[in-house]
Amino acid sequence: MNKSILSFVVLLFTLFTLQAQEFNTIPFHTDLSTLQDGWYKFELENTYFDVELAAGKLKKGIIKWADGSKYSGSLSGTSFSGKGTYTWPDGSRYEGAFRKHKRHGKGSYINFDGTKWSGKWAANHKNGKGTVFDANGKALKHGVWQSNELIKESLLE
């Protein structure tokens, strides 16, 4: 197979498989205001928590779900907020900024096969400058994205 055709096929596969997955919710329906500030380890609805509590709210820590998903990072109440890493059961992960339980700001989605999209996110969508990388770290496509769609491609350097 011609090298340029193979590169095109790899690029198409990468673009279509790098659709970021959804997050698990944090199962929390308890009033925490009566607890003292500090670190707590507990299990609730088959979800394991190792978290810091301050002023009655979750602030940071590690949360592990029964399906094998895991979040490690900043929290704001029952939402991912700030910097963190979310890992899905298949090994795919998102590393970067969160706001109100959504990818928002600068971050990278690394697929289980090592392919990666790195750039800006807004409300869980690729939005702004970003780059697609193959599993070896070679940049395949760079440009501006809006609502997960590449709207302006830039030349790779």
C-alpha positions, 0 to 999 in steps of 0.5 A: 500500500502506498505510504500516503494512502496508509497515512491517510487511513491512519489519520481517518481512524485517529480522528474518528476514534478520538471522540472523548467518552463520558464521565461517571457521576459522583454518587453523593447525596449526603450533607457533609457540613457536619463533618470536620475538614480533613481527609476521608476514606469511604465507600458509597454506592460501589464507589470508593472515595479518598478525598479531602473535605473542606467547609462541607465540600469535596475539594480534591482526591481520588474517586474509583467506580466499580466499573474500573473508572478513576478520577484523581484531582480537584473537586468542587462539591460533587463535580470535577473542577480544576486540574485532574485525570479521569481514566476509563476502564479501557485505559483511555484517559483525559488529563487537564482542566475541568469545569462543572464535571466537563472537560474545559480549558487545556487538556489531552484525551489519550486513547487506549491505543496511544493516539492522542488529541491535545488542545483546548476544550469547552463544555466537553467539546474540542474547541480551539487550537488542537493537535492529533498525534499518532501512538508514537507521538508524531503530529498528524493534524493541527488546527482549530476545532469547534464542537469537536469538528476541525474547522481550520487546518494549519500546516504542521511544522 
